[in-house]
Amino acid sequence: QVQLAESGGGLVQPGGSLRLSCVASGDTLDTYAMGWFRQAPGKERVFVASISPNAHYTYYGDFVKDRFTISKYNFNNTVSLQMRRLQPEDTAVYYCNGHPNRTGSSLQRGAGSVWGQGTQVTVSS
């Protein structure tokens, strides 16, 4: 089964940008729908964005409001999340998630079976 490893989190000022990366090992992502979820302290884990196996279709949580872009690169087994205009309410642990042979939209309704370990994003002045 595939293993996922996130990177790219850190501390950023309000209005700033970060790019998260998720690298897969143990399997190829060609058939995987992939997504990002986040969990703020004391809150449930929520859907952020997802992408279809062929990277043609993307889906976003309502709170994203055109600030984030998810991308998938099957040639090097990588998924990224470009985040712009970050705000303090975006502070959370961000998790990479995926599932084989599912659609990107299905991750919006329920997370896949494979999780990364998470990467902390803190937005603060």
Secondary structure, 3 states (H helix, E strand, C coil): CCEEEEECCEEECCCCCEEEEEEEECCCCCCEEEEEEEECCCCCCEEEEEECCCCCCEEECHHHCCCEEEEEEHHHCEEEEEECCCCHHHCEEEEEEEEECCCHHHHHHCCCCEECCCEEEEECC
